[in-house]
């Protein structure tokens, strides 16, 4: 019996809830990372909103969305929740250059909809990637804080793939 229990615990330990707010969301330029199962799996669970205000800005020549780790400022950012396995979490860590650029940490979220787009309530905790330090230039060049990111949003700063810019 202990062996079965260990197997269940191992299976549960390999699943992680992650909140995405930018180009990894559905219908956004980097969603292919979430959809590609070559390096792990990601399953859409629904939408959620942060319970703490943070600035979400679009900045740099690539028009990248940055969620700044500056609690109490900005908006209650909305995004998507995904259950990912260990391999996908590692891929996300590499993509976000955690812990050298972005840092991944747990936050609390208000649930908005489930995977079927039905309205739900309650809270959960999930991993989220945030920028812990930034320059004044990043802020000066950035948009006003956003509540919800879309590459084709009213901010007028469509995401630019790095290979398009040649750098």
ChimeraX attribute file (.defattr): number of C-alpha atoms within 10 A of each C-alpha:
attribute: neighborCount
match mode: 1-to-1
recipient: residues
	/A:1	5
	/A:2	7
	/A:3	8
	/A:4	9
	/A:5	10
	/A:6	11
	/A:7	11
	/A:8	11
	/A:9	11
	/A:10	11
	/A:11	11
	/A:12	11
	/A:13	11
	/A:14	13
	/A:15	18
	/A:16	16
	/A:17	20
	/A:18	24
	/A:19	28
	/A:20	20
	/A:21	24
	/A:22	26
	/A:23	19
	/A:24	19
	/A:25	22
	/A:26	17
	/A:27	11
	/A:28	15
	/A:29	17
	/A:30	15
	/A:31	15
	/A:32	14
	/A:33	20
	/A:34	21
	/A:35	16
	/A:36	12
	/A:37	12
	/A:38	9
	/A:39	17
	/A:40	17
	/A:41	19
	/A:42	23
	/A:43	14
	/A:44	19
	/A:45	18
	/A:46	21
	/A:47	24
	/A:48	27
	/A:49	23
	/A:50	22
	/A:51	16
	/A:52	17
	/A:53	17
	/A:54	22
	/A:55	23
	/A:56	30
	/A:57	25
	/A:58	28
	/A:59	20
	/A:60	17
	/A:61	13
	/A:62	15
	/A:63	19
	/A:64	19
	/A:65	22
	/A:66	23
	/A:67	23
	/A:68	21
	/A:69	19
	/A:70	16
	/A:71	11
	/A:72	11
	/A:73	14
	/A:74	19
	/A:75	19
	/A:76	22
	/A:77	22
	/A:78	24
	/A:79	22
	/A:80	23
	/A:81	29
	/A:82	23
	/A:83	19
	/A:84	21
	/A:85	20
	/A:86	15
	/A:87	17
	/A:88	22
	/A:89	22
	/A:90	15
	/A:91	15
	/A:92	20
	/A:93	18
	/A:94	13
	/A:95	11
	/A:96	17
	/A:97	14
	/A:98	16
	/A:99	15
	/A:100	11
	/A:101	15
	/A:102	22
	/A:103	18
	/A:104	20
	/A:105	13
	/A:106	14
	/A:107	16
	/A:108	17
	/A:109	23
	/A:110	19
	/A:111	22
	/A:112	19
	/A:113	17
	/A:114	17
	/A:115	14
	/A:116	9
	/A:117	11
	/A:118	10
	/A:119	12
	/A:120	14
	/A:121	11
	/A:122	9
	/A:123	15
	/A:124	15
	/A:125	16
	/A:126	19
	/A:127	19
	/A:128	20
	/A:129	26
	/A:130	22
	/A:131	19
	/A:132	15
	/A:133	11
	/A:134	12
	/A:135	7
	/A:136	8
	/A:137	10
	/A:138	14
	/A:139	16
	/A:140	11
	/A:141	14
	/A:142	21
	/A:143	18
	/A:144	15
	/A:145	21
	/A:146	21
	/A:147	19
	/A:148	16
	/A:149	23
	/A:150	21
	/A:151	20
	/A:152	11
	/A:153	11
	/A:154	9
	/A:155	15
	/A:156	12
	/A:157	20
	/A:158	16
	/A:159	22
	/A:160	15
	/A:161	14
	/A:162	10
	/A:163	7
	/A:164	8
	/A:165	9
	/A:166	6
	/A:167	6
